[in-house]
Structure formats: C-alpha cells, structure tokens
Amino acid sequence: MRYVLARLDEYQRDEACRIYITRSLQLAPQSKWLAQDYVDIFKPADTRTAEDIIAETMMHGGLRFEG
C-alpha cells in the first residue's frame, strides 16, 4: 500500500509541475508571472502562533524567564 501512495504522490507532484510550467509559459508573452514559486507550493505552511514558537524555543533551548 505504501508503494501505491508513494506513486500517487509522485504522480501528483509531476502533474503539478507540468501545470506550473505550462501556466508560466502561457503568461510569459504577456510579461506576467505566477506569484507563488513552485517550491513554495509544496512547503507545508507554518500555522503556529508567535506564542507557540516562543514556547517551543524556550522549551528546547532550556530557557526560562526569571522575575
């Protein structure tokens, strides 16, 4: 089953690449471009809040507030 999922993921990435390139080539003669880079499409978005990031950094870095 993992093989099938891996092949499906590979197919979807290849298809997204083809669509991205095709769309970019369609926009090029109009001096336009896509706003989002291809690599950014597959990066997972960081949905943590600032407080979550600070808390995680302090926890993993052994930092603490003293008052």
Backbone as CSV, one residue per row, in Angstrom:
resi,resn,N_x,N_y,N_z,CA_x,CA_y,CA_z,C_x,C_y,C_z
1,MET,0.821,-1.194,0.000,0.000,0.000,0.000,0.866,1.260,0.000
2,ARG,2.009,1.222,0.691,2.895,2.389,0.719,3.412,2.716,-0.676
3,TYR,3.653,1.678,-1.458,4.135,1.886,-2.823,3.099,2.654,-3.640
4,VAL,1.862,2.269,-3.492,0.782,2.922,-4.235,0.670,4.385,-3.815
5,LEU,0.744,4.646,-2.515,0.666,6.021,-2.031,1.858,6.848,-2.509
6,ALA,3.037,6.236,-2.524,4.227,6.941,-2.999,4.109,7.261,-4.484
7,ARG,3.597,6.331,-5.261,3.419,6.575,-6.698,2.363,7.641,-6.944
8,LEU,1.295,7.635,-6.151,0.259,8.650,-6.278,0.833,10.030,-5.954
9,ASP,1.616,10.126,-4.894,2.253,11.382,-4.521,3.186,11.853,-5.637
10,GLU,3.964,10.947,-6.190,4.874,11.286,-7.287,4.098,11.773,-8.506
11,TYR,3.013,11.098,-8.822,2.177,11.494,-9.961,1.609,12.895,-9.752
12,GLN,1.113,13.168,-8.553,0.518,14.470,-8.268,1.561,15.586,-8.347
13,ARG,2.767,15.312,-7.858,3.838,16.310,-7.943,4.245,16.557,-9.386
14,ASP,4.354,15.494,-10.178,4.700,15.644,-11.593,3.619,16.437,-12.323
15,GLU,2.367,16.132,-12.031,1.261,16.834,-12.673,1.263,18.314,-12.277
16,ALA,1.509,18.598,-11.011,1.573,19.990,-10.560,2.716,20.727,-11.250
17,CYS,3.829,20.057,-11.435,4.971,20.665,-12.122,4.611,20.983,-13.569
18,ARG,3.974,20.052,-14.240,3.566,20.276,-15.628,2.599,21.465,-15.742
19,ILE,1.640,21.524,-14.839,0.670,22.619,-14.853,1.366,23.943,-14.572
20,TYR,2.283,23.965,-13.607,3.004,25.183,-13.264,3.820,25.687,-14.453
21,ILE,4.542,24.783,-15.097,5.363,25.170,-16.248,4.491,25.654,-17.401
22,THR,3.417,24.944,-17.666,2.512,25.335,-18.745,1.926,26.717,-18.494
23,ARG,1.461,26.939,-17.288,0.867,28.243,-16.946,1.914,29.358,-17.034
24,SER,3.138,29.076,-16.586,4.209,30.067,-16.674,4.518,30.423,-18.123
25,LEU,4.541,29.411,-18.979,4.807,29.658,-20.399,3.664,30.416,-21.061
26,GLN,2.445,30.213,-20.595,1.308,30.956,-21.138,1.373,32.427,-20.740
27,LEU,1.863,32.710,-19.547,1.908,34.086,-19.043,3.130,34.863,-19.536
28,ALA,4.198,34.173,-19.918,5.449,34.828,-20.294,5.281,35.848,-21.424
29,PRO,4.571,35.554,-22.509,4.432,36.552,-23.582,3.691,37.821,-23.145
30,GLN,2.933,37.732,-22.059,2.177,38.875,-21.556,2.972,39.670,-20.516
31,SER,4.237,39.275,-20.315,5.095,39.879,-19.282,4.468,39.750,-17.900
32,LYS,3.841,38.612,-17.656,3.255,38.310,-16.353,3.936,37.058,-15.809
33,TRP,3.729,36.796,-14.530,4.301,35.610,-13.922,3.432,35.166,-12.761
34,LEU,3.646,33.939,-12.333,2.900,33.410,-11.191,3.472,34.013,-9.909
35,ALA,2.601,34.334,-8.983,3.024,34.997,-7.750,3.731,34.046,-6.796
36,GLN,3.415,32.777,-6.867,3.982,31.812,-5.930,5.000,30.932,-6.649
37,ASP,6.155,30.746,-6.022,7.194,29.914,-6.587,6.780,28.443,-6.497
38,TYR,7.258,27.629,-7.423,6.889,26.212,-7.455,7.285,25.498,-6.163
39,VAL,8.448,25.818,-5.640,8.920,25.165,-4.411,8.004,25.517,-3.239
40,ASP,7.505,26.732,-3.205,6.633,27.166,-2.113,5.289,26.444,-2.108
41,ILE,4.896,25.922,-3.243,3.624,25.213,-3.329,3.641,23.968,-2.442
42,PHE,4.777,23.291,-2.363,4.846,22.036,-1.631,5.396,22.171,-0.227
43,LYS,5.787,23.373,0.167,6.234,23.578,1.541,5.015,23.631,2.453
44,PRO,5.042,22.889,3.542,3.901,22.996,4.454,3.905,24.364,5.139
45,ALA,2.751,24.947,5.252,2.634,26.262,5.891,2.793,26.122,7.397
46,ASP,3.533,27.043,7.990,3.716,27.053,9.438,2.538,27.788,10.049
47,THR,1.679,27.058,10.736,0.457,27.649,11.283,0.563,27.936,12.777
48,ARG,1.785,27.832,13.321,1.956,28.105,14.750,1.852,29.599,15.020
49,THR,1.366,29.935,16.203,1.316,31.337,16.608,2.688,31.740,17.145
50,ALA,2.875,33.036,17.337,4.138,33.535,17.878,4.386,32.954,19.267
51,GLU,3.341,32.841,20.059,3.487,32.296,21.407,3.926,30.829,21.369
52,ASP,3.381,30.066,20.409,3.769,28.660,20.266,5.250,28.536,19.899
53,ILE,5.710,29.381,19.009,7.108,29.339,18.583,8.027,29.713,19.740
54,ILE,7.661,30.747,20.483,8.464,31.165,21.635,8.511,30.061,22.682
55,ALA,7.365,29.467,22.981,7.308,28.403,23.985,8.151,27.200,23.560
56,GLU,8.076,26.828,22.294,8.859,25.688,21.804,10.357,25.982,21.854
57,THR,10.738,27.206,21.463,12.144,27.591,21.501,12.670,27.577,22.918
58,MET,11.901,28.101,23.848,12.329,28.126,25.249,12.425,26.714,25.813
59,MET,11.480,25.866,25.470,11.482,24.506,25.986,12.696,23.723,25.470
60,HIS,12.958,23.805,24.166,14.050,23.038,23.583,15.409,23.648,23.883
61,GLY,15.460,24.960,24.138,16.719,25.623,24.418,17.045,25.683,25.898
62,GLY,16.133,25.216,26.712,16.363,25.250,28.156,16.297,26.660,28.727
63,LEU,15.594,27.555,28.074,15.487,28.945,28.519,14.290,29.095,29.449
64,ARG,14.366,30.086,30.315,13.246,30.364,31.203,13.289,31.812,31.632
65,PHE,12.135,32.327,31.982,12.035,33.704,32.478,12.347,33.697,33.964
66,GLU,13.042,34.739,34.394,13.269,34.914,35.823,12.733,36.264,36.221
67,GLY,12.094,36.299,37.348,11.485,37.570,37.706,11.637,37.965,39.113
